[in-house]
Amino acid sequence: MTEKISTSLLPHFSELRKRILYAFIFFAVVFVLLYPFSGQIFDAFVAYSRASVGLNLIAIEVASPFLVPLRLVLFLTFLISAPYLIFQLLSFMAPGLYENEKNFIFSRSVIGTLLFFCGICFCYFIVLPNVFNFFQSISPSVVEISTDITKFLDFSLLLFLAFGLASQVPIIVNGLILFNIIKKESLSENRGWVLVLSFVFGMLLSPPDVISQIMLAVPVYLLFEFGLLFSNEKKAQ
């Protein structure tokens, strides 16, 4: 019996290994293409924030000028490779899903990916300049702010991930309502709690400053309302 089960699972493991290999190769190719331009990519990455608030970046560690652009390239490689990785994962899962499950997962994966990128763009163009400007505006006039590039990248990537995850709220709300896990009326009646949880989410995932917490919490709540507006419960058949 055990041998039969093991034999039946072998094709699935082989298929999974093949798709993981494809995703890894795609990731490696994108990284190899981007890495020679790591310096220019980092310059372009900080150019907007530096022009907006006059950032003065320094490196206090010997390896930082090499490691920081490398980490940024790895992050960009992950972002570029994520849709292909999701496609391979969904293609592997597809044979075991019902038609309605396929439609939901594939469509929401595409929408969720687009929302994730929109969240990162919103953070880069709107949130980061305002947060940096806030920090500079409250600092004493005798203090000259010089930010270490490692700390700058850590701060930026943390905000990117926070806003990328926050952008998935409409997908979560839609799934909960569509599959009757939570009633739409129940969510509507508990908007106050959702607003409180939005600020808790902003406090936990954003850096410890009021501006970034508010700029994360408010979009989370608005995205909740957006997901609520365009969600309907599945009718019983």
PEPE-V830565 format. One record per residue. N is the residue number from 1. RES is the residue in one letter. SS is DSSP state (~ for helix, > for strand, _ for the rest). Layout:
BEGIN
N,RES,SS / N,RES,SS
END
This chain:
BEGIN
1,M,_ / 2,T,~ / 3,E,~ / 4,K,~ / 5,I,~ / 6,S,~ / 7,T,~ / 8,S,~ / 9,L,~ / 10,L,~ / 11,P,~ / 12,H,~ / 13,F,~ / 14,S,~ / 15,E,~ / 16,L,~ / 17,R,~ / 18,K,~ / 19,R,~ / 20,I,~ / 21,L,~ / 22,Y,~ / 23,A,~ / 24,F,~ / 25,I,~ / 26,F,~ / 27,F,~ / 28,A,~ / 29,V,~ / 30,V,~ / 31,F,~ / 32,V,~ / 33,L,~ / 34,L,~ / 35,Y,~ / 36,P,_ / 37,F,_ / 38,S,~ / 39,G,~ / 40,Q,~ / 41,I,~ / 42,F,~ / 43,D,~ / 44,A,~ / 45,F,~ / 46,V,~ / 47,A,~ / 48,Y,~ / 49,S,~ / 50,R,~ / 51,A,~ / 52,S,~ / 53,V,~ / 54,G,_ / 55,L,_ / 56,N,_ / 57,L,> / 58,I,> / 59,A,_ / 60,I,_ / 61,E,_ / 62,V,_ / 63,A,_ / 64,S,~ / 65,P,~ / 66,F,~ / 67,L,~ / 68,V,~ / 69,P,~ / 70,L,~ / 71,R,~ / 72,L,~ / 73,V,~ / 74,L,~ / 75,F,~ / 76,L,~ / 77,T,~ / 78,F,~ / 79,L,~ / 80,I,~ / 81,S,~ / 82,A,~ / 83,P,~ / 84,Y,~ / 85,L,~ / 86,I,~ / 87,F,~ / 88,Q,~ / 89,L,~ / 90,L,~ / 91,S,~ / 92,F,~ / 93,M,~ / 94,A,~ / 95,P,_ / 96,G,_ / 97,L,_ / 98,Y,_ / 99,E,~ / 100,N,~ / 101,E,~ / 102,K,~ / 103,N,~ / 104,F,~ / 105,I,~ / 106,F,~ / 107,S,~ / 108,R,~ / 109,S,~ / 110,V,~ / 111,I,~ / 112,G,~ / 113,T,~ / 114,L,~ / 115,L,~ / 116,F,~ / 117,F,~ / 118,C,~ / 119,G,~ / 120,I,~ / 121,C,~ / 122,F,~ / 123,C,~ / 124,Y,~ / 125,F,~ / 126,I,~ / 127,V,~ / 128,L,~ / 129,P,~ / 130,N,~ / 131,V,~ / 132,F,~ / 133,N,~ / 134,F,~ / 135,F,~ / 136,Q,~ / 137,S,~ / 138,I,~ / 139,S,_ / 140,P,_ / 141,S,_ / 142,V,_ / 143,V,_ / 144,E,_ / 145,I,_ / 146,S,_ / 147,T,> / 148,D,> / 149,I,~ / 150,T,~ / 151,K,~ / 152,F,~ / 153,L,~ / 154,D,~ / 155,F,~ / 156,S,~ / 157,L,~ / 158,L,~ / 159,L,~ / 160,F,~ / 161,L,~ / 162,A,~ / 163,F,~ / 164,G,~ / 165,L,~ / 166,A,~ / 167,S,_ / 168,Q,_ / 169,V,~ / 170,P,~ / 171,I,~ / 172,I,~ / 173,V,~ / 174,N,~ / 175,G,~ / 176,L,~ / 177,I,~ / 178,L,~ / 179,F,_ / 180,N,_ / 181,I,_ / 182,I,_ / 183,K,_ / 184,K,~ / 185,E,~ / 186,S,~ / 187,L,~ / 188,S,~ / 189,E,~ / 190,N,_ / 191,R,~ / 192,G,~ / 193,W,~ / 194,V,~ / 195,L,~ / 196,V,~ / 197,L,~ / 198,S,~ / 199,F,~ / 200,V,~ / 201,F,~ / 202,G,~ / 203,M,~ / 204,L,~ / 205,L,~ / 206,S,_ / 207,P,_ / 208,P,_ / 209,D,_ / 210,V,~ / 211,I,~ / 212,S,~ / 213,Q,~ / 214,I,~ / 215,M,~ / 216,L,~ / 217,A,~ / 218,V,~ / 219,P,~ / 220,V,~ / 221,Y,~ / 222,L,~ / 223,L,~ / 224,F,~ / 225,E,~ / 226,F,~ / 227,G,~ / 228,L,~ / 229,L,~ / 230,F,_ / 231,S,_ / 232,N,_ / 233,E,_ / 234,K,_ / 235,K,_ / 236,A,_ / 237,Q,_
END
